[in-house]
Amino acid sequence: MTTKALNEKIIMTKEGYDKLKAELITLRGDGRAEIAANLEEARGFGDLSENAEYHSAKDEQGKLETRIFLLEYQLSKAHVIDTKNIDTSKANIGTTITIKDLDSNKTHIYTLVGTEEADIKENRISASSPVGKAIIGQSVGTKVMARTPRGIRHLKIVKIDLK
């Protein structure tokens, strides 16, 4: 990781921040307790050098601690966007954007979010995704071009509002 990357803020909505914070609290409490119980149980199976259950529990502990570290880092670098005061005249993180795909004539509704809270299944796209980059800062009626994995898409912003 470069020095620049270490100093950069991670932009996210309050909802995204709260979700990561809740996950961190759960992992620090219940997650660690569960791993400790699994390790204790595995120790009871005898010789640790040949104890598959113990090694599996240690692997899970490593994954858990890595996730905790990542969440702590993300939360420490978080720049939380107050969605109550967002200007909806332009597409910004926290706004819900209705776009029309001019190539397929289909309409899509996405909420623009920070990278850490993107989830296409929930129609939450990152501002750094191809479509996010194309629409951020643009206003209703603007036509944009997005270079996506499926090729170049021609889009028109139909509506911008808050959820």
DSSP file (Angstrom, degrees, kcal/mol; ACC not computed):
  #  RESIDUE AA STRUCTURE BP1 BP2  ACC     N-H-->O    O-->H-N    N-H-->O    O-->H-N    TCO  KAPPA ALPHA  PHI   PSI    X-CA   Y-CA   Z-CA
    1    1 A M              0   0    0      0, 0.0     2,-0.1     0, 0.0     0, 0.0   0.000 360.0 360.0 360.0 133.9    0.0    0.0    0.0
    2    2 A T     >  -     0   0    0      1,-0.1     4,-2.0     4,-0.0     5,-0.2  -0.342 360.0-111.5 -79.9 163.6    1.4    3.4   -0.9
    3    3 A T  H  > S+     0   0    0      1,-0.2     4,-1.4     2,-0.2     5,-0.1   0.890 120.4  54.3 -60.5 -39.1    1.7    6.3    1.5
    4    4 A K  H  > S+     0   0    0      1,-0.2     4,-1.0     2,-0.2     3,-0.5   0.932 107.6  49.1 -60.3 -45.8   -1.0    8.1   -0.6
    5    5 A A  H  4 S+     0   0    0      1,-0.2     3,-0.4     2,-0.2    -1,-0.2   0.866 108.1  54.8 -62.7 -36.1   -3.4    5.1   -0.2
    6    6 A L  H  < S+     0   0    0     -4,-2.0    -1,-0.2     1,-0.2    -2,-0.2   0.807 111.3  44.8 -66.9 -28.7   -2.7    5.1    3.6
    7    7 A N  H  < S+     0   0    0     -4,-1.4    -1,-0.2    -3,-0.5    -2,-0.2   0.584  90.7 105.7 -91.9 -11.2   -3.7    8.7    3.9
    8    8 A E     <  -     0   0    0     -4,-1.0     2,-0.2    -3,-0.4    -3,-0.0  -0.420  68.5-125.4 -74.4 144.1   -6.8    8.6    1.7
    9    9 A K        -     0   0    0     -2,-0.1     2,-0.7    69,-0.0    69,-0.2  -0.567  14.1-130.4 -83.1 150.6  -10.3    8.7    3.2
   10   10 A I  E     -a   78   0A   0     67,-3.0    69,-2.8    64,-0.2     2,-0.4  -0.916  24.2-142.8-103.0 112.5  -12.8    6.0    2.5
   11   11 A I  E     +a   79   0A   0     -2,-0.7   105,-0.3    67,-0.2     2,-0.3  -0.601  34.8 149.6 -81.6 130.9  -16.0    7.6    1.5
   12   12 A M  E     -a   80   0A   0     67,-2.0    69,-2.7    -2,-0.4     2,-0.1  -0.987  43.8-104.1-154.3 160.7  -19.2    6.0    2.7
   13   13 A T  E  >  -a   81   0A   0     -2,-0.3     4,-2.4    67,-0.2     5,-0.2  -0.377  38.0-109.0 -79.1 165.1  -22.7    6.7    3.7
   14   14 A K  H  > S+     0   0    0     67,-0.9     4,-2.9     1,-0.2     5,-0.2   0.892 121.7  55.2 -60.4 -40.0  -23.8    6.7    7.4
   15   15 A E  H  > S+     0   0    0      1,-0.2     4,-1.9     2,-0.2    -1,-0.2   0.917 109.2  45.9 -59.3 -45.3  -25.7    3.5    6.6
   16   16 A G  H  > S+     0   0    0      2,-0.2     4,-2.1     1,-0.2    -2,-0.2   0.898 112.6  50.5 -65.3 -41.6  -22.6    1.8    5.3
   17   17 A Y  H  X S+     0   0    0     -4,-2.4     4,-2.6     1,-0.2    -2,-0.2   0.936 110.8  48.9 -60.8 -48.0  -20.5    3.0    8.2
   18   18 A D  H  X S+     0   0    0     -4,-2.9     4,-2.4     1,-0.2    -1,-0.2   0.863 109.6  52.7 -62.2 -36.7  -23.1    1.7   10.7
   19   19 A K  H  X S+     0   0    0     -4,-1.9     4,-2.0    -5,-0.2    -1,-0.2   0.919 111.6  44.9 -66.0 -44.4  -23.2   -1.7    9.0
   20   20 A L  H  X S+     0   0    0     -4,-2.1     4,-2.4     2,-0.2    -2,-0.2   0.900 112.7  52.0 -65.8 -40.5  -19.4   -2.1    9.1
   21   21 A K  H  X S+     0   0    0     -4,-2.6     4,-2.3     2,-0.2    -2,-0.2   0.911 109.5  49.4 -61.9 -43.7  -19.3   -0.9   12.8
   22   22 A A  H  X S+     0   0    0     -4,-2.4     4,-2.3     1,-0.2    -1,-0.2   0.898 110.6  50.4 -63.4 -40.9  -22.0   -3.5   13.7
   23   23 A E  H  X S+     0   0    0     -4,-2.0     4,-2.7     2,-0.2    -2,-0.2   0.920 109.8  50.9 -62.7 -42.9  -20.0   -6.2   12.0
   24   24 A L  H  X S+     0   0    0     -4,-2.4     4,-2.6     1,-0.2     5,-0.2   0.922 109.8  49.1 -60.5 -45.6  -16.9   -5.2   13.8
   25   25 A I  H  X S+     0   0    0     -4,-2.3     4,-1.8     1,-0.2     5,-0.2   0.915 112.7  48.3 -60.8 -43.6  -18.6   -5.3   17.2
   26   26 A T  H  X>S+     0   0    0     -4,-2.3     5,-2.3     2,-0.2     4,-0.5   0.925 112.9  47.0 -63.2 -45.5  -20.1   -8.8   16.4
   27   27 A L  I  <>S+     0   0    0     -4,-2.7     5,-1.6     1,-0.2    -2,-0.2   0.898 111.6  50.5 -66.2 -40.0  -16.7  -10.2   15.3
   28   28 A R  I  <5S+     0   0    0     -4,-2.6    -1,-0.2    -5,-0.2    -2,-0.2   0.864 125.7  26.2 -64.7 -35.2  -14.9   -8.8   18.3
   29   29 A G  I  X5S+     0   0    0     -4,-1.8     4,-2.2    -5,-0.2     5,-0.2   0.889 135.3  17.3 -90.8 -85.3  -17.5  -10.3   20.6
   30   30 A D  I  X5S+     0   0    0     -4,-0.5     4,-2.5    -5,-0.2    -3,-0.2   0.865 125.2  54.4 -61.9 -40.0  -19.3  -13.4   19.4
   31   31 A G  I  ><S+     0   0    0     -5,-2.3     4,-2.0     1,-0.2    -1,-0.2   0.943 112.3  41.7 -62.3 -49.2  -16.8  -14.2   16.6
   32   32 A R  H  ><S+     0   0    0     -5,-1.6     4,-2.6    -6,-0.3    -1,-0.2   0.886 114.0  53.2 -65.9 -38.3  -13.8  -14.3   18.9
   33   33 A A  H  X S+     0   0    0     -4,-2.2     4,-2.2     2,-0.2    -2,-0.2   0.910 109.2  49.0 -63.0 -41.9  -15.7  -16.2   21.6
   34   34 A E  H  X S+     0   0    0     -4,-2.5     4,-2.3     2,-0.2    -1,-0.2   0.916 112.0  47.9 -64.3 -43.5  -16.8  -18.8   19.1
   35   35 A I  H  X S+     0   0    0     -4,-2.0     4,-2.6     2,-0.2    -2,-0.2   0.916 110.7  51.9 -63.7 -43.0  -13.2  -19.2   17.8
   36   36 A A  H  X S+     0   0    0     -4,-2.6     4,-2.4     1,-0.2    -1,-0.2   0.905 110.4  48.5 -60.7 -41.5  -11.9  -19.5   21.4
   37   37 A A  H  X S+     0   0    0     -4,-2.2     4,-2.5     2,-0.2    -1,-0.2   0.902 111.2  50.1 -65.1 -40.9  -14.4  -22.2   22.1
   38   38 A N  H  X S+     0   0    0     -4,-2.3     4,-2.4     2,-0.2    -2,-0.2   0.896 111.6  48.3 -64.3 -40.3  -13.5  -24.1   19.0
   39   39 A L  H  X S+     0   0    0     -4,-2.6     4,-2.2     2,-0.2    -2,-0.2   0.918 111.4  49.9 -65.4 -43.4   -9.8  -23.9   19.9
   40   40 A E  H  X S+     0   0    0     -4,-2.4     4,-1.0     1,-0.2    -2,-0.2   0.919 112.6  46.8 -61.5 -44.6  -10.5  -25.1   23.4
   41   41 A E  H >< S+     0   0    0     -4,-2.5     3,-0.5     1,-0.2     4,-0.3   0.912 111.7  51.1 -63.2 -42.9  -12.5  -28.0   22.1
   42   42 A A  H >< S+     0   0    0     -4,-2.4     3,-1.7     1,-0.2    12,-0.3   0.845 101.9  60.6 -66.4 -33.9   -9.9  -28.9   19.5
   43   43 A R  H >< S+     0   0    0     -4,-2.2     3,-1.4     1,-0.3    -1,-0.2   0.834  96.0  63.5 -60.9 -30.9   -7.1  -28.9   22.2
   44   44 A G  T << S+     0   0    0     -4,-1.0    -1,-0.3    -3,-0.5    -2,-0.2   0.612  85.6  74.0 -69.5 -11.5   -9.0  -31.6   23.9
   45   45 A F  T <  S-     0   0    0     -3,-1.7     2,-0.3     1,-0.3    -1,-0.3   0.429 103.3-123.0 -84.7   2.4   -8.5  -33.9   20.9
   46   46 A G  S <  S+     0   0    0     -3,-1.4    -1,-0.3    -4,-0.1     5,-0.1  -0.697  74.6  45.8 104.6-149.5   -4.8  -34.4   21.9
   47   47 A D    >   -     0   0    0     -2,-0.3     3,-0.9     1,-0.2    -3,-0.0  -0.053  58.6-155.2 -43.8 115.5   -1.5  -33.9   20.1
   48   48 A L  G >  S+     0   0    0      1,-0.2     3,-1.1     2,-0.2    -1,-0.2   0.757  86.9  67.2 -70.0 -24.6   -1.7  -30.4   18.4
   49   49 A S  G 3  S+     0   0    0      1,-0.3    -1,-0.2     5,-0.0    -2,-0.1   0.779 114.9  28.1 -68.6 -23.9    0.8  -31.3   15.7
   50   50 A E  G <  S+     0   0    0     -3,-0.9     2,-0.9     5,-0.0    -1,-0.3   0.038  91.3 117.7-121.1  25.4   -1.6  -33.8   14.2
   51   51 A N    <>  -     0   0    0     -3,-1.1     4,-2.2     1,-0.2     5,-0.2  -0.799  38.4-176.0-102.6  98.0   -4.8  -32.2   15.2
   52   52 A A  H  > S+     0   0    0     -2,-0.9     4,-2.4     1,-0.2     5,-0.2   0.863  84.6  54.5 -62.4 -37.8   -6.8  -31.2   12.1
   53   53 A E  H  > S+     0   0    0      2,-0.2     4,-2.3     1,-0.2    -1,-0.2   0.900 109.0  48.6 -62.9 -40.8   -9.6  -29.6   14.2
   54   54 A Y  H  > S+     0   0    0    -12,-0.3     4,-2.4     2,-0.2    -2,-0.2   0.935 112.3  47.3 -65.2 -46.5   -7.1  -27.4   16.0
   55   55 A H  H  X S+     0   0    0     -4,-2.2     4,-2.1     1,-0.2    -2,-0.2   0.873 111.9  51.3 -64.5 -36.6   -5.4  -26.3   12.7
   56   56 A S  H  X S+     0   0    0     -4,-2.4     4,-2.4     2,-0.2    -1,-0.2   0.919 110.3  48.5 -64.5 -44.0   -8.7  -25.6   11.2
   57   57 A A  H  X S+     0   0    0     -4,-2.3     4,-2.3     1,-0.2    -2,-0.2   0.881 110.3  51.7 -64.5 -38.0   -9.7  -23.4   14.2
   58   58 A K  H  X S+     0   0    0     -4,-2.4     4,-2.2     2,-0.2    -1,-0.2   0.892 109.0  50.7 -65.5 -38.9   -6.4  -21.6   14.0
   59   59 A D  H  X S+     0   0    0     -4,-2.1     4,-2.2     2,-0.2    -2,-0.2   0.929 110.8  48.5 -62.1 -45.0   -7.0  -20.9   10.3
   60   60 A E  H  X S+     0   0    0     -4,-2.4     4,-2.5     1,-0.2    -2,-0.2   0.881 109.2  53.6 -62.3 -38.4  -10.5  -19.5   11.1
   61   61 A Q  H  X S+     0   0    0     -4,-2.3     4,-2.7     2,-0.2    -1,-0.2   0.912 107.9  50.4 -62.5 -42.2   -9.0  -17.4   13.9
   62   62 A G  H  X S+     0   0    0     -4,-2.2     4,-2.0     2,-0.2    -2,-0.2   0.908 111.3  47.9 -62.0 -42.9   -6.5  -15.9   11.3
   63   63 A K  H  X S+     0   0    0     -4,-2.2     4,-2.2     2,-0.2    -2,-0.2   0.907 112.3  49.8 -64.0 -42.1   -9.3  -15.1    8.9
   64   64 A L  H  X S+     0   0    0     -4,-2.5     4,-2.6     1,-0.2    -2,-0.2   0.934 111.5  47.4 -62.7 -47.0  -11.4  -13.5   11.7
   65   65 A E  H  X S+     0   0    0     -4,-2.7     4,-2.4     1,-0.2    -1,-0.2   0.853 110.6  52.9 -65.8 -34.1   -8.5  -11.3   12.9
   66   66 A T  H  X S+     0   0    0     -4,-2.0     4,-2.4    -5,-0.2    -1,-0.2   0.920 110.5  47.2 -64.6 -43.6   -7.7  -10.3    9.3
   67   67 A R  H  X S+     0   0    0     -4,-2.2     4,-2.7     2,-0.2    -2,-0.2   0.910 111.7  50.7 -64.6 -42.3  -11.4   -9.2    8.8
   68   68 A I  H  X S+     0   0    0     -4,-2.6     4,-2.6     2,-0.2    -2,-0.2   0.930 111.0  48.9 -60.4 -45.5  -11.3   -7.3   12.2
   69   69 A F  H  X S+     0   0    0     -4,-2.4     4,-2.4     1,-0.2    -2,-0.2   0.919 111.8  49.1 -60.0 -44.7   -8.1   -5.5   11.2
   70   70 A L  H  X S+     0   0    0     -4,-2.4     4,-2.8     2,-0.2    -2,-0.2   0.920 112.0  47.9 -62.3 -45.1   -9.6   -4.6    7.8
   71   71 A L  H  X S+     0   0    0     -4,-2.7     4,-2.7     2,-0.2     5,-0.2   0.916 111.2  50.7 -62.8 -43.3  -12.8   -3.3    9.4
   72   72 A E  H  X S+     0   0    0     -4,-2.6     4,-2.0    -5,-0.2    -1,-0.2   0.914 112.5  47.6 -60.5 -42.4  -10.9   -1.3   11.9
   73   73 A Y  H  X S+     0   0    0     -4,-2.4     4,-1.6     2,-0.2    -2,-0.2   0.946 112.5  48.0 -63.0 -49.4   -8.8    0.2    9.1
   74   74 A Q  H  < S+     0   0    0     -4,-2.8     4,-0.4     1,-0.2   -64,-0.2   0.909 113.6  47.1 -60.1 -43.4  -11.8    1.1    7.0
   75   75 A L  H >< S+     0   0    0     -4,-2.7     3,-0.7     1,-0.2    -1,-0.2   0.856 109.5  53.8 -68.4 -34.2  -13.7    2.7    9.9
   76   76 A S  H 3< S+     0   0    0     -4,-2.0    -1,-0.2    -5,-0.2    -2,-0.2   0.797 115.2  40.7 -69.9 -26.6  -10.6    4.7   10.9
   77   77 A K  T 3< S+     0   0    0     -4,-1.6   -67,-3.0    -3,-0.2    -1,-0.2   0.377  89.5 129.7 -98.6   2.2  -10.3    6.1    7.3
   78   78 A A  E <   -a   10   0A   0     -3,-0.7     2,-0.6    -4,-0.4   -67,-0.2  -0.325  40.1-167.1 -67.3 135.7  -14.0    6.6    6.9
   79   79 A H  E     -a   11   0A   0    -69,-2.8   -67,-2.0    -2,-0.1     2,-0.4  -0.948  22.0-147.9-117.2 104.2  -15.4    9.9    5.6
   80   80 A V  E     -a   12   0A   0     -2,-0.6     2,-0.5   -69,-0.2   -67,-0.2  -0.601   2.1-142.3 -84.1 127.7  -19.1    9.7    6.3
   81   81 A I  E     -a   13   0A   0    -69,-2.7     2,-1.0    -2,-0.4   -67,-0.9  -0.750  11.2-135.7 -88.0 127.5  -21.4   11.5    3.9
   82   82 A D    >   -     0   0    0     -2,-0.5     3,-1.3     1,-0.2   -69,-0.1  -0.741  16.6-167.6 -83.7 103.4  -24.4   13.1    5.5
   83   83 A T  G >  S+     0   0    0     -2,-1.0     3,-0.8     1,-0.3    -1,-0.2   0.633  78.2  71.7 -70.8 -12.5  -27.2   12.1    3.1
   84   84 A K  G 3  S+     0   0    0      1,-0.2    -1,-0.3    -3,-0.0    -2,-0.0   0.788 103.9  39.6 -71.9 -25.8  -29.6   14.5    4.7
   85   85 A N  G <  S+     0   0    0     -3,-1.3     2,-0.3     2,-0.1    -1,-0.2   0.080  84.1 134.1-112.1  23.1  -27.8   17.5    3.2
   86   86 A I    <   -     0   0    0     -3,-0.8     2,-0.7     1,-0.1    -3,-0.0  -0.542  58.0-124.8 -78.9 137.4  -26.9   16.1   -0.3
   87   87 A D    >   -     0   0    0     -2,-0.3     3,-0.8     1,-0.1    -1,-0.1  -0.717  20.8-166.3 -77.8 114.6  -27.5   18.3   -3.3
   88   88 A T  T 3  S+     0   0    0     -2,-0.7    -1,-0.1     1,-0.2    72,-0.1   0.293  71.0  89.1 -90.1  11.4  -29.7   16.2   -5.5
   89   89 A S  T 3  S+     0   0    0      1,-0.1    51,-0.4    50,-0.1     2,-0.3   0.675  98.3  32.8 -77.6 -14.6  -29.2   18.5   -8.6
   90   90 A K  S <  S-     0   0    0     -3,-0.8     2,-0.4    49,-0.2    49,-0.2  -0.967  98.0 -96.0-136.8 153.5  -26.2   16.2   -9.4
   91   91 A A        +     0   0    0     47,-2.8    46,-3.5    44,-0.4     2,-0.3  -0.566  56.8 159.3 -70.0 122.3  -25.4   12.6   -8.9
   92   92 A N    >   -     0   0    0     -2,-0.4     3,-2.3    44,-0.2    20,-0.4  -0.888  51.0 -71.6-136.9 166.1  -23.4   12.2   -5.6
   93   93 A I  T 3  S+     0   0    0     -2,-0.3    20,-0.2     1,-0.3     3,-0.1  -0.442 122.8  29.6 -59.5 130.7  -22.7    9.4   -3.2
   94   94 A G  T 3  S+     0   0    0     18,-4.0    69,-0.5     1,-0.4    -1,-0.3   0.212  96.1 112.9 100.0 -13.1  -25.9    8.8   -1.3
   95   95 A T  E <   -B  162   0B   0     -3,-2.3    17,-2.6    17,-0.2     2,-0.6  -0.610  63.9-131.4 -91.2 154.3  -28.2    9.7   -4.1
   96   96 A T  E     -BC 161 111B   0     65,-4.0    65,-2.5    15,-0.2     2,-0.5  -0.921  26.6-162.4-104.4 124.3  -30.5    7.3   -5.9
   97   97 A I  E     -BC 160 110B   0     13,-3.6    13,-2.7    -2,-0.6     2,-0.6  -0.910  13.5-154.2-116.2 129.5  -30.2    7.7   -9.7
   98   98 A T  E     -BC 159 109B   0     61,-2.8    60,-3.2    -2,-0.5    61,-1.6  -0.902  24.5-178.8 -97.8 122.3  -32.6    6.5  -12.3
   99   99 A I  E     -BC 157 108B   0      9,-3.0     9,-3.0    -2,-0.6     2,-0.5  -0.923  21.5-143.1-123.6 149.2  -30.8    5.9  -15.6
  100  100 A K  E     -BC 156 107B   0     56,-2.8    56,-2.0    -2,-0.4     2,-0.9  -0.948  15.6-137.2-110.1 126.4  -31.9    4.8  -19.0
  101  101 A D  E  >> -BC 155 106B   0      5,-3.4     4,-2.4    -2,-0.5     5,-0.5  -0.745  13.7-161.8 -80.7 109.9  -29.7    2.6  -21.0
  102  102 A L  T  45S+     0   0    0     52,-2.7    -1,-0.2    -2,-0.9    53,-0.2   0.674  85.9  55.5 -70.7 -16.7  -30.0    4.1  -24.4
  103  103 A D  T  45S+     0   0    0     51,-0.7    -1,-0.2     1,-0.1    52,-0.1   0.875 123.7  21.3 -81.7 -40.0  -28.6    0.9  -26.0
  104  104 A S  T  45S-     0   0    0      2,-0.2    -2,-0.2    -3,-0.1    -1,-0.1   0.549  96.3-129.3-104.2 -10.5  -31.1   -1.5  -24.5
  105  105 A N  T  <5 +     0   0    0     -4,-2.4     2,-0.3     1,-0.3    -3,-0.2   0.682  62.8 137.7  66.8  19.7  -33.9    1.0  -23.7
  106  106 A K  E   < -C  101   0B   0     -5,-0.5    -5,-3.4     2,-0.0     2,-0.4  -0.702  48.4-136.8 -96.0 149.1  -34.0   -0.4  -20.2
  107  107 A T  E     -C  100   0B   0     -2,-0.3     2,-0.3    -7,-0.2    -7,-0.2  -0.872  20.5-173.0-105.7 138.6  -34.3    1.8  -17.1
  108  108 A H  E     -C   99   0B   0     -9,-3.0    -9,-3.0    -2,-0.4     2,-0.5  -0.962  13.8-150.8-129.7 146.4  -32.2    1.0  -14.0
  109  109 A I  E     +C   98   0B   0     -2,-0.3     2,-0.3   -11,-0.2   -11,-0.2  -0.981  23.8 171.7-119.7 122.8  -32.3    2.6  -10.5
  110  110 A Y  E     -C   97   0B   0    -13,-2.7   -13,-3.6    -2,-0.5     2,-0.5  -0.944  29.3-138.6-128.8 148.5  -29.1    2.6   -8.5
  111  111 A T  E     -Cd  96 124B   0     12,-2.8    14,-2.0    -2,-0.3     2,-0.5  -0.940  26.4-133.0-102.0 129.7  -27.9    4.2   -5.3
  112  112 A L  E     + d   0 125B   0    -17,-2.6   -18,-4.0    -2,-0.5     2,-0.2  -0.724  39.5 161.6 -86.0 123.0  -24.4    5.6   -5.6
  113  113 A V  E     - d   0 126B   0     12,-2.9    14,-2.0    -2,-0.5    15,-0.3  -0.778  41.2 -80.2-134.0 174.4  -22.2    4.6   -2.6
  114  114 A G    >   -     0   0    0     -2,-0.2     3,-1.3    12,-0.2     4,-0.4  -0.307  50.9-100.9 -71.6 164.0  -18.6    4.3   -1.5
  115  115 A T  G >  S+     0   0    0      1,-0.3     3,-1.1  -104,-0.2    11,-0.1   0.855 117.8  57.3 -55.9 -41.1  -16.6    1.3   -2.7
  116  116 A E  G 3  S+     0   0    0   -105,-0.3    -1,-0.3     1,-0.2  -104,-0.1   0.680 110.6  42.3 -70.1 -17.6  -16.9   -0.6    0.6
  117  117 A E  G <  S+     0   0    0     -3,-1.3    -1,-0.2     8,-0.0    -2,-0.2   0.307  80.3 128.1-113.6   9.6  -20.7   -0.7    0.6
  118  118 A A    <   +     0   0    0     -3,-1.1     2,-0.2    -4,-0.4     7,-0.2  -0.420  23.9 165.2 -66.4 139.1  -21.3   -1.5   -3.1
  119  119 A D  B > > -E  124   0B   0      5,-2.6     5,-2.2    -2,-0.1     3,-1.5  -0.731  23.3-164.0-157.5 101.1  -23.7   -4.4   -3.6
  120  120 A I  G > 5S+     0   0    0      1,-0.3     3,-1.5     3,-0.2     5,-0.1   0.796  90.3  64.3 -62.3 -28.7  -25.1   -4.9   -7.1
  121  121 A K  G 3 5S+     0   0    0      1,-0.3    -1,-0.3     2,-0.1    -2,-0.0   0.805 109.1  40.6 -63.8 -27.6  -27.8   -7.3   -5.7
  122  122 A E  G < 5S-     0   0    0     -3,-1.5    -1,-0.3     2,-0.2    -2,-0.2   0.230 119.6-111.9-101.3  11.9  -29.1   -4.3   -3.8
  123  123 A N  T < 5S+     0   0    0     -3,-1.5   -12,-2.8     1,-0.2     2,-0.6   0.834  73.0 139.7  59.0  35.5  -28.6   -1.9   -6.7
  124  124 A R  E   < -dE 111 119B   0     -5,-2.2    -5,-2.6   -14,-0.2     2,-0.3  -0.937  30.8-173.5-110.0 110.0  -25.9   -0.1   -4.8
  125  125 A I  E     -d  112   0B   0    -14,-2.0   -12,-2.9    -2,-0.6     2,-0.1  -0.816  24.1-112.8-110.0 147.3  -23.0    0.8   -7.1
  126  126 A S  E >   -d  113   0B   0     -2,-0.3     3,-1.5   -14,-0.2     6,-0.4  -0.439  15.9-130.4 -73.9 144.2  -19.7    2.3   -6.2
  127  127 A A  T 3  S+     0   0    0    -14,-2.0     9,-0.2     1,-0.3    -1,-0.1   0.704 111.9  55.1 -64.9 -18.5  -18.8    5.8   -7.3
  128  128 A S  T 3  S+     0   0    0    -15,-0.3    -1,-0.3     4,-0.1   -14,-0.1   0.409  86.2 102.0 -96.6   2.4  -15.6    4.2   -8.6
  129  129 A S  S <> S-     0   0    0     -3,-1.5     4,-3.3     1,-0.1     5,-0.3  -0.360  91.9-101.4 -74.5 164.7  -17.3    1.6  -10.8
  130  130 A P  H  > S+     0   0    0      0, 0.0     4,-1.5     0, 0.0    17,-0.2   0.919 125.0  40.2 -55.4 -45.7  -17.5    2.3  -14.6
  131  131 A V  H  > S+     0   0    0      2,-0.2     4,-1.9     1,-0.2     5,-0.2   0.918 115.4  52.6 -69.7 -42.0  -21.2    3.5  -14.4
  132  132 A G  H  > S+     0   0    0     -6,-0.4     4,-2.4     1,-0.2    -1,-0.2   0.918 109.1  49.2 -58.4 -45.5  -20.5    5.3  -11.1
  133  133 A K  H  < S+     0   0    0     -4,-3.3    -1,-0.2     1,-0.2    -2,-0.2   0.876 111.3  51.1 -61.0 -37.5  -17.6    7.2  -12.6
  134  134 A A  H  < S+     0   0    0     -4,-1.5    -1,-0.2    -5,-0.3    -2,-0.2   0.847 119.3  33.3 -70.6 -33.9  -19.7    8.1  -15.6
  135  135 A I  H >< S+     0   0    0     -4,-1.9     3,-2.3    -5,-0.1   -44,-0.4   0.707  85.4 110.4-100.3 -20.4  -22.6    9.5  -13.7
  136  136 A I  T 3< S+     0   0    0     -4,-2.4   -44,-0.2     1,-0.3     3,-0.1  -0.321  91.2  12.4 -61.8 133.6  -21.1   11.1  -10.6
  137  137 A G  T 3  S+     0   0    0    -46,-3.5    -1,-0.3     1,-0.3     2,-0.2   0.383 102.5 120.5  83.7  -3.8  -21.3   14.9  -10.7
  138  138 A Q    <   -     0   0    0     -3,-2.3   -47,-2.8   -47,-0.2    -1,-0.3  -0.554  52.6-137.0 -93.3 158.6  -23.8   14.8  -13.6
  139  139 A S    >   -     0   0    0    -49,-0.2     3,-2.0    -2,-0.2    18,-0.3  -0.615  36.7 -67.9-111.3 170.6  -27.3   16.2  -13.6
  140  140 A V  T 3  S+     0   0    0    -51,-0.4    18,-0.2     1,-0.3    -1,-0.1  -0.277 119.7  26.7 -57.3 137.0  -30.7   15.1  -14.9
  141  141 A G  T 3  S+     0   0    0     16,-3.4    -1,-0.3     1,-0.3     2,-0.2   0.203  88.1 132.9  94.3 -14.9  -30.9   14.9  -18.7
  142  142 A T    <   -     0   0    0     -3,-2.0    15,-2.5    15,-0.1     2,-0.5  -0.479  47.3-145.8 -73.1 137.1  -27.2   14.4  -19.1
  143  143 A K  E     +F  156   0B   0     13,-0.2     2,-0.3    -2,-0.2    13,-0.2  -0.887  24.5 176.9-102.1 134.1  -26.1   11.6  -21.5
  144  144 A V  E     -F  155   0B   0     11,-2.8    11,-2.8    -2,-0.5     2,-0.4  -0.851  25.8-132.4-132.2 166.5  -22.9    9.8  -20.5
  145  145 A M  E     -F  154   0B   0     -2,-0.3     2,-0.4     9,-0.2     9,-0.2  -0.987  19.2-166.5-122.1 130.9  -20.9    6.9  -21.8
  146  146 A A  E     -F  153   0B   0      7,-2.8     7,-3.0    -2,-0.4     2,-1.0  -0.971  16.4-143.3-120.7 129.8  -19.7    4.1  -19.4
  147  147 A R  E     +F  152   0B   0     -2,-0.4     5,-0.2     5,-0.2    -2,-0.0  -0.788  35.8 172.1 -90.5 100.4  -17.0    1.5  -20.3
  148  148 A T  E >   -F  151   0B   0      3,-2.1     3,-2.2    -2,-1.0   -19,-0.0  -0.563  50.8-100.3-104.5 168.4  -18.3   -1.6  -18.6
  149  149 A P  T 3  S+     0   0    0      0, 0.0     3,-0.1     0, 0.0    -1,-0.1   0.769 125.6  54.5 -58.6 -23.6  -17.1   -5.2  -18.7
  150  150 A R  T 3  S-     0   0    0      1,-0.4     2,-0.2     3,-0.0    -3,-0.0   0.326 125.2 -93.1 -91.4   7.7  -20.0   -5.8  -21.2
  151  151 A G  E <   - F   0 148B   0     -3,-2.2    -3,-2.1     2,-0.1    -1,-0.4  -0.572  67.6 -24.6 112.0-176.8  -18.8   -3.0  -23.5
  152  152 A I  E     - F   0 147B   0     -5,-0.2     2,-0.4    -2,-0.2    -5,-0.2  -0.558  58.9-162.7 -75.2 130.3  -19.5    0.7  -23.9
  153  153 A R  E     - F   0 146B   0     -7,-3.0    -7,-2.8    -2,-0.3     2,-0.6  -0.941  11.1-146.0-116.2 136.8  -23.0    1.7  -22.6
  154  154 A H  E     - F   0 145B   0     -2,-0.4   -52,-2.7    -9,-0.2   -51,-0.7  -0.910  28.8-179.0-102.3 120.6  -24.7    4.9  -23.5
  155  155 A L  E     -BF 101 144B   0    -11,-2.8   -11,-2.8    -2,-0.6     2,-0.4  -0.855  21.5-156.3-125.1 153.5  -26.8    6.2  -20.5
  156  156 A K  E     -BF 100 143B   0    -56,-2.0   -56,-2.8    -2,-0.3     2,-0.6  -0.999  22.8-128.1-129.0 131.7  -29.1    9.1  -19.8
  157  157 A I  E     +B   99   0B   0    -15,-2.5   -16,-3.4    -2,-0.4   -58,-0.2  -0.695  31.1 172.4 -80.5 119.7  -29.7   10.3  -16.2
  158  158 A V  E     +     0   0B   0    -60,-3.2     2,-0.3    -2,-0.6   -59,-0.2   0.810  60.5   2.3 -97.1 -38.2  -33.5   10.4  -15.8
  159  159 A K  E     -B   98   0B   0    -61,-1.6   -61,-2.8   -20,-0.1     2,-0.4  -0.996  50.9-164.0-155.2 144.7  -33.9   11.2  -12.1
  160  160 A I  E     +B   97   0B   0     -2,-0.3     2,-0.3   -63,-0.2   -63,-0.2  -0.993  31.9 132.9-132.1 125.6  -31.8   12.0   -9.0
  161  161 A D  E     -B   96   0B   0    -65,-2.5   -65,-4.0    -2,-0.4     2,-0.3  -0.903  51.4 -90.3-153.3-176.0  -33.3   11.8   -5.5
  162  162 A L  E      B   95   0B   0     -2,-0.3   -67,-0.1   -67,-0.2   -78,-0.0  -0.795 360.0 360.0-102.5 148.7  -32.7   10.5   -2.0
  163  163 A K              0   0    0    -69,-0.5    -1,-0.1    -2,-0.3   -68,-0.1   0.499 360.0 360.0 -57.5 360.0  -33.9    7.1   -0.9
